[in-house]
Amino acid sequence: LRMLWLLGFSQNGESLKKARQRARQAASRLAELAVEHDQVLLVGHGLMNYLIARELKASGWTGPPRPGRNYWESAVYTMPSG
């Protein structure tokens, strides 16, 4: 099912395009909150964590290439200074 979804079949759910848009919005909001509070915590799930991490890295954040893939695994991303 995941492979079909990645190929664009999303009749009864969110499309990959919409998921990427949501990830962009989430990364933007995380950046706003990080500026305001210095640190933020995101608890998420699987592919959405990966998409958000990708957006953060594209915006200059540093961190691992992809967030953890195992249950309860974590990753730390640092926003660019300045």
WOLINQUI-V169419 format. One record per backbone hydrogen bond with DSSP energy under -1.0 kcal/mol. CO is the residue of the C=O (numbers start at 0). NH is the residue of the N-H. E is the energy in kcal/mol with one decimal. If there is no record, write none. Layout:
CO|NH|E  CO|NH|E
//
This chain:
0|4|-2.4  1|5|-2.6  2|6|-1.4  3|8|-2.5  4|7|-1.6  9|12|-1.6  14|18|-2.4  15|19|-2.5  16|20|-1.9  17|21|-2.6  18|22|-2.2  19|23|-2.2  20|24|-2.3  21|25|-2.5  22|26|-2.7  23|27|-2.2  24|28|-2.4  25|29|-2.7  26|30|-2.2  27|31|-2.1  28|32|-2.6  29|33|-2.5  30|34|-2.0  31|35|-1.9  32|36|-3.0  33|37|-2.0  36|38|-1.6  44|47|-1.3  44|48|-1.1  45|49|-1.8  46|50|-2.7  47|51|-2.6  48|52|-2.6  49|53|-2.3  50|54|-1.8  51|55|-2.6  52|56|-2.6  53|57|-2.0  54|58|-1.2  55|60|-2.3  56|59|-1.6  61|77|-2.6  69|72|-1.8  77|61|-2.5
//
